[in-house]
């Protein structure tokens, strides 16, 4: 999922850099109401967990591996705005310290994984919140579905960016088929990890699960 330098042209990199800055500015403003003495440590733990698990790849197909994106997980546990910030921090650290994703493509990667993916996953979780509140099994199923959608929709963001400014030799149809197909499989792994993690947190401290604490309205 991490886009490297040179995969999109300069105008597209600037455009999605601006989208990332704009989106993160909104996230900073709205995240303040979700953070207090109880939830701030959870946000830190979520960022650390996403960072650690993104460093671990799991096999998807022969020669192909995937890793957790973490947007839906962060949004369910810490809220969508805090979640977007957590994933963004992880992506910035990965780009600067581990060359995981290009510097010029950082805006595009934040747009895909921290903004688009997190928003998609959270909206699915909110839509299914009555099921999540019904039982622990319901919460687990909702977390799985949200994480799966988060992964696939984030890959669509990658395809959109490639369509606008792609510099690779692969056709747009080829990129779309590859990204969506592979990320449908990665989404299954993302769903399992997210469901197990959310269920574990809910078992110990359900009061810390943002999705269960917020009201019937969309908490954005």
Secondary structure as UniProt FT lines:
FT   TURN            5..6
FT   HELIX           10..31
FT   HELIX           32..34
FT   TURN            37..38
FT   HELIX           39..54
FT   STRAND          58..61
FT   TURN            62..63
FT   STRAND          64..66
FT   HELIX           71..78
FT   HELIX           80..98
FT   TURN            104..105
FT   HELIX           106..109
FT   HELIX           110..116
FT   HELIX           117..127
FT   HELIX           129..134
FT   HELIX           136..165
FT   HELIX           172..205
FT   HELIX           206..208
FT   HELIX           210..213
//
